[in-house]
Amino acid sequence: MTSPLLPRGSDALMAVFGRIDIYVFDQIHRGRITPDMRVLDAGCGQGRNSEYLMRCGADVWCVDADPLQIERVRELAQEVAPDLPSSNFGVVRLTELPHPDGHFDAVICSAVLHFSESSAEFESGVEQMWRVLRPGGILFTRLASTIGIEDRVVRLRDRWYSLPDGSDRFLVDENYLADINARLGGLQMDPLKTTVVQNMRAMTTWVLRKETSTTPE
């Protein structure tokens, strides 16, 4: 029997939850990202991870390097959360976040960091997201990795690899993420969770809590 608390059918589910990443929804379901928070969607794309939070009343902010994506997200916000100011949405690179230190309760960065051009750019983007996160806040990232497909990728340069699916990506591994977290001084909230898609690519979820107000040197 279908629960009366859940909408029926895919259209009804889409109307409530949008196209939210199931791994982001898991963080919401566990109470780590809540409607009373100020949330930054870093590399927001068309806003698939922002829409549900907007509908819930969260103070959502979005940045993306693509002006067209920000235009689309602003239009989405006008529809589902018209009280959010237009200034919450900006064309910004992750390495150049303009927000004050400790401005956000949670930062979401899903399927973005594996487009970093180099280790320096990757680490700078992570450090910027960490800087704008308040003490006690959550940094959620989902990104491509070598985990589980180590013998199937071909290194090109730095941490860029060619994958079996034909794409080239900046890939992380467990040791690299552990080194960065040690530098940040964060608390890893979950074990690294990696989905290997038919040995063609691997996506890893990395979730940290900021324990102090310090930023990396």
Residue pairs with C-beta under 8 A, 6 or more apart in sequence:
2 8
7 13
7 15
7 16
16 52
16 55
17 25
17 52
18 47
18 48
18 51
18 52
18 55
19 48
19 51
20 48
20 49
20 51
20 52
21 48
21 49
21 110
21 111
21 142
23 110
23 140
23 142
23 193
23 205
24 33
24 49
24 108
24 110
24 140
24 142
25 52
27 33
27 106
27 138
27 140
27 207
28 34
28 52
28 53
32 106
32 138
32 140
32 189
32 207
33 39
33 53
33 58
33 105
33 106
33 108
33 138
33 140
34 58
35 53
35 56
35 57
35 58
36 57
36 58
37 58
37 59
37 104
37 105
37 106
38 58
38 59
38 61
38 103
38 104
38 105
38 106
39 50
39 53
39 58
39 59
39 60
39 61
39 104
39 105
39 106
39 107
39 108
40 61
40 62
40 63
40 99
40 103
40 104
40 106
40 107
40 108
40 129
40 132
41 47
41 49
41 50
41 60
41 61
41 62
41 63
41 108
42 63
42 94
42 97
42 107
42 108
42 109
42 112
42 125
42 129
43 63
43 64
43 65
43 94
43 109
43 110
43 111
43 112
43 113
44 50
44 62
44 63
44 64
44 69
44 70
44 73
45 64
45 69
45 111
46 69
46 72
46 73
46 76
47 54
47 62
47 69
47 72
47 73
47 76
47 77
49 108
49 110
50 60
50 62
50 73
50 76
50 77
51 76
51 80
53 60
54 60
54 76
54 77
54 80
54 81
54 84
55 80
55 81
57 81
59 84
59 88
60 77
60 81
60 84
60 88
61 88
61 89
61 99
61 104
62 70
62 73
62 88
62 89
62 90
63 70
63 89
63 90
63 91
63 92
63 94
63 97
64 70
64 73
64 91
64 92
65 91
65 92
65 93
65 94
66 91
67 91
70 89
70 90
70 91
73 89
74 86
74 89
77 84
77 88
77 89
90 98
92 98
93 125
94 109
94 112
94 113
94 124
94 125
94 128
94 129
95 121
95 124
95 125
95 128
96 128
97 128
97 129
97 131
97 132
99 132
100 132
101 131
101 132
101 213
101 215
102 132
102 133
102 134
102 135
102 137
102 213
103 132
103 134
104 132
104 133
104 134
104 137
105 133
105 134
105 137
105 138
106 133
106 137
106 138
106 139
106 140
107 129
107 132
107 133
107 137
107 138
107 139
107 140
108 140
109 125
109 129
109 139
109 140
109 141
109 142
109 143
110 140
110 141
110 142
111 142
111 143
111 203
112 143
113 122
113 125
113 126
113 141
113 143
113 170
113 172
114 143
114 144
114 169
114 170
114 171
114 172
115 169
115 170
116 122
116 125
116 170
117 170
118 158
118 159
118 170
119 158
119 159
122 159
122 170
122 172
123 180
126 141
126 180
126 184
127 184
127 215
127 216
129 139
130 139
130 184
130 186
130 210
130 215
130 216
131 215
133 139
133 210
134 210
135 210
135 211
135 212
135 213
136 209
136 210
136 211
137 209
137 210
138 189
138 207
138 208
138 209
138 210
139 186
139 207
139 208
139 209
139 210
140 205
140 207
141 205
141 206
141 207
142 203
142 204
142 205
142 206
143 172
143 203
143 204
143 206
144 163
144 169
144 170
144 171
144 172
144 201
144 202
144 203
144 204
145 171
145 172
145 173
145 194
145 202
145 203
145 204
146 153
146 161
146 171
146 172
146 173
146 202
147 173
147 174
147 192
147 194
147 196
147 202
147 204
148 194
148 196
148 202
149 163
149 164
149 196
149 199
149 200
149 201
149 202
150 173
152 163
152 164
152 199
153 161
153 162
153 163
153 164
153 171
154 161
154 162
155 161
156 162
156 168
158 170
159 170
159 171
159 172
159 176
160 168
160 169
160 170
160 171
161 168
161 169
161 171
162 168
163 169
163 171
163 200
163 201
164 199
164 200
164 201
165 197
165 200
165 201
167 201
169 201
172 204
172 206
174 192
177 192
177 204
177 206
181 188
181 208
183 216
184 208
184 210
184 216
185 211
185 212
185 214
185 216
186 208
186 209
186 210
186 211
187 208
187 209
187 211
188 206
188 207
188 208
189 207
189 208
189 209
190 205
190 207
192 204
192 205
192 206
193 204
193 205
194 202
194 203
194 204
194 205
195 202
195 203
195 204
196 202
197 203
